[in-house]
Amino acid sequence: MKPFVTMIFCLLAIAACKDAERERQLASREAALAEKEKQFALKEADYRALLRWRDSLLAVKDTLGAIAERAWPEDVLGRWNSKTVCKESSCSEYVVGDQRAGAWEFSADSAGLFTKVFDRNALVRVYAGTFDSSAVRLQFRSDSSAARRVEMDVELSRSGTGTMKGSQLLKMENGCTARFTVELVRASNK
């Protein structure tokens, strides 16, 4: 009877080893399947993005309407004299009460609406712009090659009287912020 028990014990041990090997193979196959599903999901996302891109290229667009949408209204278009005053600051470069004067030029091209800011006829920055019936919104983000990362957001109210007033918020990469009041007066030579 002892050899029989020993033989049964050996068979159970061998079966247990085979079960462990099967579990390892099953886990390996599940991991490979999960990786394939992940790769398929990425390819599917790329495919859908390409479809959207193709559809946007094939869409018929009214080019005259698109150009008209990319124009500042007459009460905004052109050159303005500017005065900015720092109202609050946590940045060492800006002190409350600092005043700056310059010129802002609102223009547009096929890429969209933009505003150039000049200081003594030297171009300082270019804002991307949008507008609605009551306000003009401008954004500036320094590019990755800039020495310092800076974000600027400007909101100006449209009064239609030859002046625009609003505020500018400046954020720097070190976490400091500065807030300015902005006043634009229509330049005599549009």
C-alpha positions in Angstrom: 0.0 0.0 0.0 2.9 2.4 0.6 4.1 2.3 -3.0 0.5 3.1 -4.1 0.3 6.1 -1.7 3.8 7.3 -2.9 2.7 7.0 -6.5 -0.5 9.0 -5.9 1.5 11.6 -4.0 4.0 11.9 -6.9 1.1 12.2 -9.5 -0.5 14.9 -7.4 2.9 16.8 -7.2 3.4 16.5 -10.9 -0.2 17.7 -11.6 0.4 20.6 -9.2 3.6 21.6 -11.1 1.7 21.4 -14.4 -1.1 23.6 -13.0 1.5 26.2 -11.9 3.1 26.2 -15.3 -0.4 26.5 -17.0 -1.2 29.5 -14.7 2.1 31.2 -15.6 1.4 30.6 -19.3 -2.2 31.9 -18.9 -0.9 35.0 -17.1 1.6 35.6 -19.9 -1.0 35.3 -22.6 -3.4 37.7 -20.7 -0.6 40.3 -20.4 0.2 39.9 -24.1 -3.6 40.3 -24.9 -3.8 43.4 -22.7 -0.8 44.9 -24.5 -2.4 44.2 -27.9 -5.7 45.8 -26.8 -3.8 48.9 -25.7 -2.0 49.1 -29.0 -5.3 48.6 -30.9 -6.9 51.5 -28.8 -4.1 53.8 -29.8 -4.4 52.9 -33.5 -8.1 53.4 -33.3 -7.7 56.8 -31.7 -5.2 57.7 -34.5 -7.6 56.5 -37.1 -10.5 58.6 -35.7 -8.2 61.7 -35.6 -7.3 61.1 -39.3 -10.9 60.7 -40.2 -11.8 64.1 -38.5 -8.8 65.7 -40.2 -9.9 64.3 -43.6 -13.4 65.4 -43.1 -12.3 68.9 -42.2 -10.2 69.1 -45.4 -13.1 67.9 -47.5 -15.7 70.2 -45.9 -16.7 73.0 -48.2 -15.9 76.3 -46.6 -17.0 79.8 -47.5 -13.7 81.5 -47.8 -15.2 85.0 -48.0 -17.1 84.3 -44.8 -14.0 82.9 -43.1 -12.0 86.1 -44.1 -14.9 88.3 -42.8 -14.8 86.4 -39.5 -11.1 87.2 -39.2 -11.5 90.9 -39.1 -11.6 93.4 -36.2 -14.7 95.6 -36.3 -14.1 99.2 -37.4 -14.3 100.5 -33.9 -11.3 98.3 -32.9 -9.2 98.0 -36.0 -6.1 100.2 -36.2 -3.6 101.9 -33.9 -4.2 102.9 -30.3 -2.1 104.8 -27.8 -1.8 102.8 -24.5 -1.3 103.5 -20.9 -0.9 100.6 -18.4 -0.7 101.0 -14.6 0.3 98.3 -12.2 -2.4 97.9 -9.6 -1.1 94.8 -7.7 2.0 92.6 -8.0 3.8 89.7 -6.4 6.6 90.0 -9.0 9.8 91.8 -8.3 9.9 93.2 -11.8 6.6 95.1 -11.4 5.9 97.6 -8.6 2.4 98.9 -7.8 2.0 102.3 -9.5 4.4 101.6 -12.4 3.1 103.2 -15.6 4.0 102.3 -19.1 3.0 103.9 -22.4 3.1 102.5 -25.9 1.1 101.8 -29.0 -1.2 98.8 -29.7 -2.1 97.9 -33.3 -5.2 95.7 -34.0 -4.9 93.9 -37.3 -5.8 90.6 -38.9 -4.6 88.2 -41.6 -5.5 84.7 -42.8 -4.2 83.2 -39.5 -6.6 85.2 -37.4 -6.9 88.3 -35.2 -3.9 89.7 -33.5 -2.6 92.8 -31.7 0.9 94.1 -31.9 2.3 96.0 -28.9 5.0 98.6 -29.5 7.3 100.4 -27.2 9.1 103.3 -28.9 8.3 101.8 -32.3 10.0 98.5 -31.3 7.7 95.4 -31.4 7.4 94.0 -27.9 4.8 91.2 -28.2 1.9 90.0 -30.3 -1.4 89.0 -28.7 -3.9 86.6 -30.3 -7.3 88.1 -30.2 -11.1 87.5 -30.1 -14.0 89.8 -29.6 -17.7 89.9 -29.0 -20.2 92.8 -29.0 -19.0 94.2 -25.7 -15.3 93.1 -25.2 -12.0 92.4 -26.8 -9.9 89.5 -25.3 -6.2 89.1 -26.0 -3.8 86.3 -25.0 -0.1 86.0 -25.1 1.9 82.9 -24.3 5.7 82.9 -24.6 7.0 80.0 -26.6 9.2 77.1 -25.3 12.4 78.8 -26.5 11.9 81.9 -24.4 14.2 82.5 -21.4 11.1 83.0 -19.2 7.7 81.5 -19.5 5.1 84.3 -19.4 1.3 84.3 -19.9 -0.7 87.5 -20.4 -4.5 87.9 -20.6 -6.1 91.2 -21.5 -9.8 92.0 -21.5 -11.0 95.4 -22.8 -14.5 96.8 -22.9 -15.6 98.2 -26.3 -17.2 101.6 -25.8 -17.2 102.7 -29.4 -16.1 106.2 -28.3 -12.4 106.1 -29.2 -11.4 104.6 -25.9 -11.1 101.1 -24.6 -10.5 100.3 -20.9 -9.8 97.0 -19.1 -7.3 94.9 -17.3 -4.3 92.8 -18.0 -3.2 89.8 -15.9 0.4 88.7 -16.2 1.6 85.3 -14.8 5.2 84.2 -14.7 6.7 80.7 -14.4 7.9 81.4 -10.9 4.3 81.7 -9.8 4.2 85.5 -9.4 1.4 87.5 -10.9 0.8 91.2 -11.7 -2.4 93.0 -12.5 -2.6 96.2 -14.6 -5.3 98.6 -15.7 -5.2 99.3 -19.4 -6.5 102.3 -21.2 -6.3 102.6 -25.0 -7.1 105.9 -26.8 -7.5 105.9 -30.6 -4.4 107.2 -32.3 -5.0 110.2 -34.6 -3.4 108.4 -37.5 -5.4 105.1 -37.8 
